[in-house]
Amino acid sequence: MDNIKVGVIGVGHLGMHHARVYTEILGAQLVGVVDINEERAHSVAGPLGVIPYSTIEAFIKQTRPDALSIVVPTSYHFEVAKIAMENGIHVLIEKPVTSSVDEAEQLLNLAVKNDLILQVGHIERFNSAVQHVREFINDPYFIQTHRMGPFSPRISDVGVVLDLMIHDVDIILSMINSELVSISAIGRCIRTDHEDIASAQLTFANGAMAQILVSRVSEKRIRQMEITEAERYITVNYETQDISVQRCVRQSGGNLVEVMEHPVFPKTEPLKMELQHFVSCVREGRQPMVGIKDGKRALEVCVAVLRQIHEEKNSGGSILSAI
């Protein structure tokens, strides 16, 4: 079977890794990269042995790709994805899927109309630890996440909610099988004009709750999720891809003994797993694990979080408000 011809639109910090990984995937052929910064495009394309382009139109005309990774700033996601999909090209679009829910809905309709794969780049779904913990969790009633780190000027077009929190929102929505009924949120600008630190609490119809804390102005880097179930407490380290499971076992004498387990499982590069999945979905014509509906739902929740943060900032009211 012929290779799937792929390209990358936007080869900045993350896009360059998309391009690299595609050259490592069996069954995929990287046919070019695109960046408005021609010097950047050449610096990435040269070592990978492909041709650089400065416009998506020229790239499509010359290479006729089957699929694309779109790794441009969020404000350009809709425009670039629309061009690609109107040309019959399957798309993996980085998170957040678009700047607005309406744009996400338009892309969903375009994907359905043209029978195209539209995967959203929620990379943490392909984290080996996240995939393994999903195999044995039963009915979590509380999930808490921390995603924090030092300030970097690299992300300037969105705040911490759409940059970081959306990862955990997507994972939580995929793990709690119940309707989301309320959201509470606070946030603050520290180093930029967008929120740089934010906290949100989600409540579900089945009684489950989730607490999400994100910051890009913290000196300590943390990427962790804690899941509480009826008889165990599970900790997931996103970065090291380690899991610990804590349980209390009652002995015959009535004493409680704390038991700590550390599951062993294969660890892989999440981006490579994500792109392999995308290529296989394009080849087999099947829907991706993280499709446009997932991306749209996560965006809807984050938009609601941002609305609360902005309303709270403008009203000068209480610390926490609910919708």
Residue pairs with C-beta under 8 A, 6 or more apart in sequence:
1 27
1 283
3 27
3 28
3 29
4 27
4 28
4 29
4 66
4 67
4 279
4 282
4 283
5 29
5 31
5 63
5 64
5 65
5 66
5 67
6 22
6 28
6 29
6 30
6 31
6 65
6 66
6 67
6 68
6 69
6 279
7 30
7 31
7 32
7 33
7 34
7 59
7 63
7 65
7 67
7 68
7 69
8 15
8 18
8 19
8 22
8 30
8 33
8 34
8 68
8 69
8 71
9 15
9 33
9 34
9 35
9 56
9 59
9 68
9 69
9 70
9 71
9 72
9 80
9 84
10 34
10 35
10 70
10 71
10 72
10 73
11 18
11 19
11 33
11 34
11 35
11 40
11 41
11 44
11 45
11 71
12 35
12 40
12 71
13 154
14 71
14 94
15 33
15 35
15 44
15 69
15 71
15 72
16 44
17 271
18 69
18 71
18 271
18 275
19 30
19 33
19 44
19 45
19 48
19 50
20 48
21 269
21 271
21 272
21 275
22 28
22 30
22 69
22 275
23 30
23 48
24 272
25 272
25 275
25 276
25 279
27 279
27 280
27 283
28 275
28 279
30 48
30 50
31 50
31 51
31 63
31 65
32 45
32 50
32 51
32 52
32 53
32 59
32 62
32 63
32 65
33 41
33 44
33 45
33 48
33 50
33 52
33 53
34 41
34 52
34 53
34 54
34 55
34 56
34 59
35 41
35 44
35 52
35 54
36 54
36 55
38 52
38 54
41 52
41 53
41 54
42 52
44 52
45 51
45 52
46 52
51 62
51 63
53 59
53 62
56 80
56 83
56 84
57 83
59 65
60 83
60 84
60 87
60 89
65 89
66 89
66 90
66 282
67 89
67 90
67 91
67 92
67 117
67 278
67 279
67 282
68 84
68 89
68 90
68 91
68 92
69 92
69 93
69 94
69 121
69 275
69 278
70 77
70 80
70 81
70 84
70 91
70 92
70 93
70 94
71 94
71 121
72 80
73 157
74 96
74 98
74 99
74 157
74 158
74 162
75 99
75 157
77 93
77 94
77 96
77 97
77 98
77 99
77 103
78 98
78 99
78 100
78 103
78 106
78 107
81 91
81 93
81 98
81 107
81 118
82 106
82 107
82 110
84 91
85 91
85 107
85 110
85 111
85 114
85 116
85 118
86 110
86 114
88 114
88 116
89 116
90 116
90 117
90 118
90 278
90 281
90 282
91 111
91 116
91 117
91 118
91 119
92 119
92 120
92 121
92 274
92 275
92 278
93 107
93 118
93 119
93 120
93 121
93 295
94 120
94 121
95 120
95 121
95 122
95 123
95 166
95 167
95 170
95 295
95 298
96 158
96 162
96 166
96 295
96 298
96 299
96 302
97 104
97 107
97 120
97 292
97 295
97 296
97 299
98 104
98 107
98 299
100 303
101 296
101 299
101 300
101 303
104 292
104 295
104 296
104 299
105 296
107 118
107 292
108 118
108 292
108 293
108 296
110 116
111 117
111 118
111 292
117 278
117 281
117 282
117 285
117 287
117 288
118 288
118 291
118 292
119 277
119 278
119 281
119 288
119 290
119 291
119 292
120 290
120 291
120 292
120 294
120 295
120 298
121 274
121 290
122 166
122 167
122 170
122 171
122 290
122 294
122 295
122 298
123 167
123 270
123 271
123 274
124 130
124 167
124 168
124 170
124 171
124 238
124 270
125 131
125 170
125 171
125 174
125 274
125 289
125 290
126 270
126 271
126 273
126 274
126 277
127 238
127 241
127 270
128 241
128 265
128 266
128 267
128 268
128 270
128 273
129 236
129 237
129 238
129 241
129 242
129 243
129 265
129 267
130 171
130 225
130 236
130 238
132 243
132 263
132 265
133 227
133 234
133 236
133 243
134 174
134 175
137 175
137 227
137 229
137 234
138 229
138 230
139 229
139 230
140 175
140 176
140 208
140 227
140 228
140 229
141 207
141 208
141 209
141 228
141 229
141 230
142 208
142 209
142 210
142 211
142 227
142 228
143 172
143 175
143 176
143 208
143 209
143 210
143 211
143 225
143 226
143 227
143 228
144 210
144 211
144 212
144 213
144 225
144 226
144 228
145 168
145 171
145 172
145 210
145 211
145 212
145 213
145 224
145 225
145 226
146 213
146 214
146 222
146 223
146 224
147 164
147 165
147 167
147 168
147 212
147 213
147 214
147 215
147 222
147 223
147 224
147 238
148 213
148 214
148 215
148 216
148 218
148 220
148 221
148 222
149 215
149 216
149 218
149 220
149 221
149 222
149 223
150 216
150 217
150 218
150 219
150 221
151 190
151 191
151 196
151 216
151 217
152 216
155 163
155 216
156 192
158 194
159 187
159 189
159 192
159 194
159 195
159 196
159 198
159 306
160 187
160 194
160 195
160 196
160 197
160 198
160 214
160 215
160 216
161 187
161 195
161 198
161 200
161 214
161 302
161 305
161 306
161 309
162 299
162 302
162 306
163 216
164 214
164 216
165 198
165 200
165 212
165 214
165 302
165 305
166 298
166 299
166 302
168 212
168 214
168 225
169 200
169 202
169 212
169 298
169 301
169 302
169 305
170 290
170 294
170 295
170 298
171 225
172 202
172 210
172 212
173 180
173 294
173 297
173 298
173 301
174 294
175 227
176 204
176 206
176 208
176 210
177 206
178 204
178 205
178 206
178 208
179 204
179 205
180 202
180 203
180 204
180 205
180 301
181 203
181 204
181 205
182 202
182 203
182 322
182 323
183 200
183 201
183 202
183 203
183 301
183 304
183 305
183 308
183 322
183 323
184 200
184 201
184 308
184 320
184 321
184 322
184 323
185 198
185 199
185 200
185 201
185 304
185 305
185 306
185 308
185 309
185 312
186 198
186 199
186 308
186 309
186 312
186 319
186 320
187 195
187 197
187 198
187 199
187 305
187 306
187 309
187 312
187 313
188 195
188 196
188 197
188 198
189 195
189 196
190 196
190 197
190 217
191 216
191 217
195 306
195 309
196 215
196 216
196 217
197 214
197 215
197 216
197 217
197 218
198 213
198 214
198 215
198 305
198 309
199 211
199 212
199 213
199 214
200 211
200 212
200 305
201 209
201 210
201 211
201 212
201 320
202 209
202 210
202 212
202 301
203 209
204 210
221 239
223 237
223 238
223 239
224 235
224 236
224 237
224 238
225 235
225 236
225 238
226 233
226 234
226 235
226 236
227 233
227 234
227 235
227 236
228 234
231 247
231 248
232 245
232 246
232 247
233 245
233 246
233 247
234 243
234 244
234 245
234 246
235 243
235 244
235 246
236 242
236 243
237 243
241 267
242 262
243 262
243 263
243 265
244 260
244 261
244 262
245 260
245 261
245 262
245 263
246 258
246 259
246 260
246 261
247 258
247 259
247 261
248 256
248 257
248 258
248 259
249 256
249 257
249 259
250 256
250 257
251 257
277 288
277 289
278 288
280 286
281 287
281 288
304 323
307 323
308 321
308 323
311 321
312 318
312 319
312 321
